[in-house]
Amino acid sequence: MLFFNFSFNKPRKPEGKYKVTLNLNPCSMRCGIPSLTAEAMLYGIDLTKCRDVMIFVSKSRKILKLVWYDNKGPFMLTRVLRHGGYQRLLDRVNGNGTKELTYAELELYIDGDRIMVKPEAC
């Protein structure tokens, strides 16, 4: 038997060379890297150029997948929340269905925290 032991709390900080984009449209979590990469291309984001990270969230808002490429190949991180759900964010009526995130917002979002307040709460 072969065992691997490693610690992985959060993805490595991409050292500022990646642009992180959250897909605001619910996505099928049955999709793998090729399908999610193709979906990112629909938004004009070519993940294979190693400059972008795309986040996909399930319709139930419980599952999140991050997909990005580095010089060695693709990488996908899947996170399932035990309690609560990922915040639902909205876009303008004429928007493209994506939102850019900072690394700090990415960390909060992956942990299931809120990154934006509702307009009626202001």
trRosetta pair geometry for C-beta under 8 A, 3 or more apart (Angstrom, degrees):
i j d omega theta_ij theta_ji phi_ij phi_ji
10 107 6.2 10 -149 -124 150 89
10 110 6.7 119 -131 93 96 151
11 14 7.7 8 128 -47 113 88
11 66 6.6 -92 -38 92 151 157
11 77 5.8 -107 -68 -40 116 160
11 110 7.9 -162 6 -96 98 166
13 103 6.2 43 -141 -159 92 146
14 17 6.0 -119 151 53 94 73
14 18 3.8 -34 147 20 155 122
14 20 7.8 158 25 -56 144 101
14 53 6.8 -142 -49 -35 158 132
14 68 7.6 -84 -99 164 137 169
14 103 7.3 -159 34 -100 89 117
17 51 6.8 -97 155 -128 79 64
18 51 6.3 166 -118 179 53 35
18 52 6.3 130 -160 -118 81 14
18 53 4.9 51 165 -19 132 101
18 68 6.4 -2 -136 -141 143 145
19 51 6.3 20 12 146 94 82
19 52 5.1 -29 62 -109 87 74
19 53 7.2 -168 86 25 40 72
19 100 6.5 -48 180 -135 97 110
20 52 7.7 149 -88 -163 26 61
20 53 4.6 -17 -108 67 71 111
20 55 7.0 35 -178 -21 93 109
20 100 6.7 110 80 -162 62 63
20 101 4.6 -58 104 64 115 92
20 102 7.6 94 49 -161 123 2
20 103 7.0 132 -5 -83 143 53
20 106 5.2 -51 167 -76 168 131
21 40 7.9 120 76 -139 127 102
21 43 7.4 -178 141 117 149 146
21 45 6.0 -128 42 -95 153 157
21 52 6.4 -9 7 -166 112 109
21 53 7.1 164 24 83 65 57
21 54 5.4 -20 71 -110 95 67
21 55 7.0 -163 96 20 45 80
21 98 5.0 2 -179 -178 111 124
21 99 7.1 150 -157 74 64 34
21 100 5.6 -39 -100 -97 71 59
21 101 7.3 166 -101 11 20 84
22 54 8.0 143 -100 -163 20 54
22 55 4.5 -24 -113 63 66 118
22 57 7.6 19 -169 -18 96 113
22 89 6.9 56 111 46 139 143
22 98 6.5 151 76 -161 49 66
22 99 4.8 -18 57 61 103 89
22 100 7.8 178 14 -93 79 10
22 101 5.6 69 -24 -29 108 120
22 109 7.1 -99 -92 -175 138 167
23 27 6.3 52 101 -42 138 126
23 39 7.3 21 -113 134 160 118
23 40 7.6 -107 -66 -95 125 71
23 43 7.2 -146 -107 -31 96 154
23 54 6.2 41 -33 -179 106 99
23 55 6.3 -160 15 84 76 58
23 56 5.1 3 45 -101 130 64
23 57 7.1 -169 76 14 84 77
23 97 6.7 14 -161 138 66 95
23 98 5.8 -34 -104 -104 47 84
24 89 5.6 -99 -120 84 106 91
24 90 7.0 108 -170 -125 139 20
24 91 5.3 166 51 -29 167 111
24 97 5.0 -143 53 -172 100 61
24 98 6.2 -159 -3 -91 92 25
24 99 6.1 77 -55 -9 111 100
25 97 4.9 5 -32 -174 106 128
26 57 6.6 -71 -118 96 57 78
26 58 6.3 21 -159 164 91 29
26 59 3.8 65 -176 -88 146 66
26 61 8.0 -74 -107 -60 104 67
27 31 6.6 -68 164 24 106 135
27 36 7.4 60 178 -112 147 93
27 39 6.9 92 -127 159 123 169
27 56 4.1 -40 40 -174 157 112
27 57 6.6 111 25 59 97 35
27 58 6.5 -80 67 -95 67 40
27 59 7.8 -165 41 -41 28 70
27 65 7.6 -95 90 38 136 114
28 31 5.3 105 86 -22 90 98
28 58 7.7 42 -138 -124 18 79
29 56 7.8 163 -95 119 67 113
29 58 4.6 -25 -39 -87 118 113
29 63 4.7 17 -98 104 153 147
29 65 6.7 155 -130 -27 83 122
29 78 7.8 96 -161 -138 110 117
31 35 3.7 -122 -154 92 103 131
31 36 5.1 127 130 -52 123 83
31 39 7.2 17 -178 -15 164 135
31 56 7.6 -55 68 131 128 166
31 65 7.9 -155 79 51 94 164
32 35 5.8 92 50 19 58 100
32 36 7.0 -122 110 0 26 99
32 76 7.5 -120 -168 -28 61 169
33 36 6.0 -64 -139 44 26 106
33 37 5.9 30 162 -23 65 110
33 67 6.0 153 -128 -136 73 121
33 74 4.7 100 -165 139 144 153
33 76 5.3 -129 -79 -44 95 129
34 37 5.7 -56 -146 36 27 113
34 38 6.4 27 155 -18 63 106
35 38 5.7 -54 -150 36 32 112
35 39 6.4 33 151 -21 65 104
36 39 5.4 -48 -145 34 36 114
36 40 6.5 43 152 -22 64 100
36 54 6.9 177 161 91 101 125
36 56 5.8 -110 -135 -20 118 150
36 65 6.5 -105 -105 112 158 134
36 67 4.8 154 117 -29 133 161
36 76 7.4 109 50 -111 150 124
37 40 5.7 -49 -152 31 32 114
37 41 6.8 39 147 -23 61 101
37 47 5.1 -112 -129 46 86 129
37 48 6.7 61 -162 -44 129 92
37 67 6.5 -132 -68 149 71 143
37 74 7.2 -78 -64 -112 131 138
38 41 5.5 -49 -156 28 36 117
38 42 7.3 49 145 -28 61 93
39 42 5.6 -39 -164 14 42 117
39 43 7.7 26 146 -4 62 99
39 54 8.0 172 92 141 93 153
39 56 7.3 62 91 -95 144 133
40 43 6.0 -64 -166 41 43 104
40 45 4.3 -78 171 82 95 105
40 46 7.5 150 117 -91 108 17
40 47 5.2 60 85 -31 158 110
40 52 7.3 156 179 113 137 134
40 54 4.5 -126 -102 -46 124 166
40 67 7.2 -135 -39 82 138 126
41 44 7.3 50 -168 -81 40 14
41 45 6.8 -115 -82 65 31 54
41 46 6.2 48 -102 -92 84 63
41 47 8.0 -89 -53 4 76 85
43 96 6.2 112 -144 153 94 117
43 97 7.0 -119 -103 74 119 99
43 98 5.5 87 -161 -37 148 139
45 52 5.0 -151 -170 146 106 167
45 54 5.9 129 114 -74 147 121
45 98 7.8 142 -30 -116 135 166
46 49 4.8 63 105 -8 106 111
46 52 7.2 119 70 24 44 131
47 52 5.5 -101 -104 78 58 101
47 53 7.8 73 -128 -108 100 25
47 54 6.0 -80 -81 0 121 114
47 67 6.1 -13 -143 123 160 101
47 68 6.2 -140 -161 -128 106 42
47 69 5.3 119 147 -5 84 106
47 74 7.6 53 129 -117 122 99
48 69 5.3 45 -120 7 37 167
49 52 7.2 51 63 9 95 95
49 69 7.6 112 45 67 26 127
50 68 7.7 80 -133 171 51 88
50 69 5.0 -92 -83 99 69 92
50 70 5.7 83 -133 -130 112 30
50 71 6.2 28 -106 -61 161 60
52 68 6.9 -156 104 -122 47 91
53 66 6.0 -4 -179 -170 108 100
53 67 7.2 159 -159 78 60 42
53 68 4.1 -34 -106 -73 77 124
53 106 7.9 37 96 -123 142 145
54 66 7.4 158 82 -153 42 52
54 67 5.3 -16 61 59 90 93
54 68 7.3 156 17 -72 63 70
55 64 6.4 -14 -169 -170 99 103
55 65 7.3 157 -155 83 51 47
55 66 5.4 -21 -100 -99 74 73
55 101 7.5 14 6 12 139 140
55 106 7.6 -172 -55 -130 141 92
55 109 7.3 30 -172 120 168 139
56 64 7.1 153 81 -159 50 53
56 65 4.7 -11 60 60 100 96
56 66 8.0 -176 21 -78 70 27
56 67 7.1 24 -1 -2 110 109
57 61 6.1 18 165 -120 119 54
57 63 7.2 149 -157 86 52 55
57 64 5.3 -18 -102 -104 74 76
57 65 8.0 -170 -75 23 32 67
57 86 5.1 -124 -137 80 134 151
58 61 6.6 -128 77 -42 76 18
58 62 6.1 -35 63 50 128 68
58 63 4.1 52 -11 54 130 97
58 64 7.5 -108 -1 -65 82 39
60 63 7.0 54 63 9 103 88
60 85 7.1 -128 141 -126 66 127
61 85 3.6 59 114 173 110 122
61 86 4.7 -144 -171 49 82 77
61 87 7.8 153 -161 9 125 7
61 88 6.3 -66 -99 -62 138 89
62 80 6.1 21 147 -155 89 75
62 81 5.4 -127 -154 49 64 91
62 85 5.5 -63 -73 -116 59 87
62 86 7.4 -159 -72 -1 13 89
63 78 6.8 -14 -168 -168 97 94
63 79 7.2 157 -155 83 50 50
63 80 5.2 -16 -101 -101 77 77
63 81 7.9 -139 -70 12 35 75
64 78 7.3 157 84 -155 51 47
64 79 4.7 -10 59 58 100 98
64 80 7.9 -174 22 -75 68 34
64 81 7.9 58 -4 -27 104 95
64 86 5.7 113 -65 -66 116 148
64 109 7.8 154 -132 141 160 93
64 110 6.7 -156 97 -124 153 62
65 76 5.9 -10 -170 -170 103 102
65 77 7.0 158 -154 80 51 50
65 78 5.2 -14 -101 -100 81 73
65 79 7.8 -178 -78 20 36 68
66 76 6.9 161 81 -153 54 50
66 77 4.4 3 50 51 105 101
66 79 7.9 37 -7 -4 98 106
66 110 7.6 -19 -42 -99 130 115
67 74 6.8 -14 -166 -167 90 106
67 75 7.3 160 -150 84 46 53
67 76 5.1 -8 -101 -103 76 84
68 74 7.5 162 95 -151 30 62
68 75 5.7 -15 68 59 74 98
69 73 6.7 -90 -146 158 85 24
69 74 5.0 -43 -96 -96 82 59
69 75 7.0 159 -99 13 30 78
70 73 7.2 -1 58 47 70 36
70 75 6.7 28 0 -11 97 122
79 110 6.0 115 1 -163 170 83
81 84 5.7 -75 155 75 140 78
81 85 6.2 173 66 -105 145 34
81 86 6.9 176 -16 -44 139 74
81 112 4.9 100 -111 -86 135 135
83 112 7.9 107 83 151 67 166
84 112 5.3 107 94 173 127 132
85 88 8.0 14 117 -37 116 86
85 112 7.2 166 114 -145 10 104
86 109 6.8 46 -148 -175 102 82
86 112 6.2 -102 -88 -120 57 66
87 109 7.1 -95 32 -127 106 83
87 112 8.0 134 -24 -170 79 48
87 113 7.8 -22 -27 115 122 33
87 114 5.1 111 -81 -118 143 65
87 115 6.4 -166 49 22 151 78
87 116 7.0 158 143 41 146 83
89 99 5.9 -58 124 1 146 155
89 115 7.7 -25 -76 65 128 103
89 116 6.0 87 -114 32 104 137
91 95 3.4 -130 161 81 113 150
91 96 7.2 -114 -177 50 155 39
91 97 5.7 -133 12 -94 159 32
91 98 7.5 49 -90 31 142 26
91 99 6.8 -151 -88 -58 96 96
92 95 4.0 122 51 -38 78 103
95 98 7.8 -156 158 38 104 51
101 105 4.2 -134 -164 91 96 121
101 106 5.0 123 124 -61 130 79
101 109 6.7 -58 -138 -3 156 145
101 115 7.3 -14 -129 171 112 164
102 105 4.7 96 50 8 76 101
102 106 6.9 -131 96 -8 41 87
103 106 5.3 -50 -149 33 35 119
103 107 6.6 40 153 -21 65 99
104 107 5.9 -49 -153 30 32 111
104 108 6.7 29 151 -13 63 105
105 108 5.7 -56 -151 40 35 111
105 109 6.0 34 154 -21 69 110
105 115 4.7 74 -152 -147 94 137
106 109 5.7 -57 -142 38 28 110
106 110 6.3 29 160 -20 65 106
107 110 6.1 -55 -147 34 26 109
107 111 6.6 17 156 -10 61 111
108 111 6.0 -69 -156 43 30 107
108 113 4.2 -80 -174 70 86 121
108 114 7.6 -47 156 71 120 27
108 115 5.2 133 96 -82 128 94
109 112 7.7 56 -179 -65 32 16
109 113 6.9 -89 -74 59 27 73
109 115 5.4 -26 -68 -32 92 133
114 117 7.1 72 147 -83 130 51
117 121 4.9 -113 170 75 108 128
117 122 6.3 121 107 -59 127 87
118 121 4.6 93 64 -4 85 108
118 122 7.9 -148 95 -16 52 81
119 122 5.9 -48 -163 15 43 114
